[in-house]
């Protein structure tokens, strides 16, 4: 295991060095990680909402059952069947406890959904911030590359197209000749 751990640490350090020297890639990796977190959070919310729906359905079913036993309690009391009325009241009380437990579970699910939605909002905000940085980084890189192309453009140009005269060279020669003539006139005028 030691060799594998060493190799793993080596790869992680190389990856960190590479990402530090290429910050745009680090931003891209962070952006991808945030996308995955957003997808996971959306799945969690959907799962929790499904659980909440099931819980609501169970609570409604429990409420109908409680109502049925409550009617039986009243019916047994009216018929003066106290033995049945007492047993029905115990059943009704048990169902009420179960209903309260399910209600508490549903409230817990609602809290978890609210927390997951809050987390989703934070992830989306962070993702937007990183996306902005990625866009800025790409623009900066593109500007840098364009300036590099402009700076090196002169190196790649041929002196003259199709071997013809170089207009810049000709202009300099005329200027230098004119300058030499002016210099000679000044020297002769002394």
N, C-alpha and C positions, 0 to 999 in steps of 0.2 A: 504494500500500500504506500510506503514512503516514496517510492519512485514515481508512482502515479500522482501523488499529492504534489511532489516537487514539479513534475511536468505540468500539472494543472496550474500551479502558482506561476510558473514561467510563462505559460500561455496567457494567463490573465494579466500579468505585468506587461507583456508585449502588446496585448490588446489595449491596455490603458495608455501606454506610450503612443501607440498609433493614433488612438482617438484624441489624445492631447495635441498631437502634431497636426491633426485634421479635425478641427473643432466642428466643421460643418457635418462631418459624419457622426460625431457624438450627438449633435442636435437631431440628426435623422434617426439615430438609434433611440434617443429619448422620445421622439415623436412616435415612433413605432410602439414603444413600450406603453405610452399613454393611450394609443389607439386600442391596444390589447386590454388595458385596464378598463377603458370605456366599454368595450364589448362585454367583458366579464361582468361589469356592474349592471349593464342593461339586462344580461341574462339573469343575474341575481334578482333584480327588480321584478322581472317577469315571473320568476319562480316564486318569489314572496307574494306577489299579487295572486297567483294561482292558489297558493296555500291559504291566503286570506279569503278568497272566494269559497274554497272548500269549508273553511272554518265558519263562514257566514251561513252556508247551506246546513252545516251540522247544527249550528245554533238555532236556525229556524225549525229544523226537524225536532230538536230537543224541546223548543217552545211549544210546538204542536202536541208533542207527547205529554208535556207538563199540563197543558190545557185539557187534554183528554183525561188525565188522572185527576185533575181538579174537579172536573164534571163528575167523575165516578165517586169522588169523596162526597160531594154534595148529594148525589143520588143515594149513596149508602146511608148518609145521615138522615135523609128524608125518609128512607125506608126503615129507619131505626135498626140498621145493621151495623152496629158500632164496631164489631170485629173486622168487617170489610172496610169500614171507613178509616179505622186506625191503620190498617195495612196499606190502604191506598194513600193515606197521608204520608206514611213513611216512604213509599215509592215516589211520591211527588217531591218530598224533601231531598231524596237522593238525586232525582233528576234536576232539581234546582241547583244543587251543589255542582253536578257535572256541567250544567249550563253555565254557571259562574266561572268554572275552570276554563271552559272553552272560550268564554268571553274574554277572560284574562289573556289567554293565548292569542286571541285575535288582536287584542290591544297591543301585545308584544310584537306581533307581525306588523301592525300599522306603524309602530315606532321604528322597526327595522327598515321598513319601506321608506319612511321619511329620512332616515339616516343614509340609506343607499342613494336616494335622490339627491341629498345634499352632497354626498361624495361624488356623484355623477356630475353635478354642477361644478364642483371644484376641479375635477379631472378635465372637464370640457374647457374651463377657463385656462387652466395650465396648458392644455393642448393648444389653445388659441395663441397663448403667449409664446410657446415654443415654435408654433407655425410662423408667427411673425418674425421671430429671430432667424428661422431657417430662410425665410424670404429675404430678410435683410442680408444674411450671410451670402446667399446666392447672388444678390445684387452686387455686394461688395466684391465677391470673387469675379463676377462678370466684368465689373468696372476695372478691376486689377488686370484681368487677362486682356481686356481691350487696350488698356494703356501699355501693357507689355508688347502687344502686337504693333502699336503705333511706334513705340521706341525702337523696336527691332525691324520695322518695315524698311528703313534705309539700308540695312545690311543685306536685305534680300533683293533689292532692286538692281537691275543691270544699269550700267552707266548710260547707255543710250538704247533706245528701242531700235531694233533691226540694224544696229551698228552705225547709225547716222550720227550727226554732230550733237554734242551735248550743249543745250542752250545755257545751262548754268555755267559750264566751263567757259563758253564763249563770252558771256557777260563779265565774268571775272577777268578774263584776258583783256577785254576792252577797257575795263576799269583800271586794271594794273598798268596798261599802256598809257592811258590818259594820265594816270598819277605820275608815271615816269616822265612824261612830256612836261607836265606842270613843274616837276622837280627840276628838270633841265632848264626851263625858262627862268626859274628863280635863280639858279646857279649862274646863268649867263648874265642876268641883270645885275649882278654884284659887281 
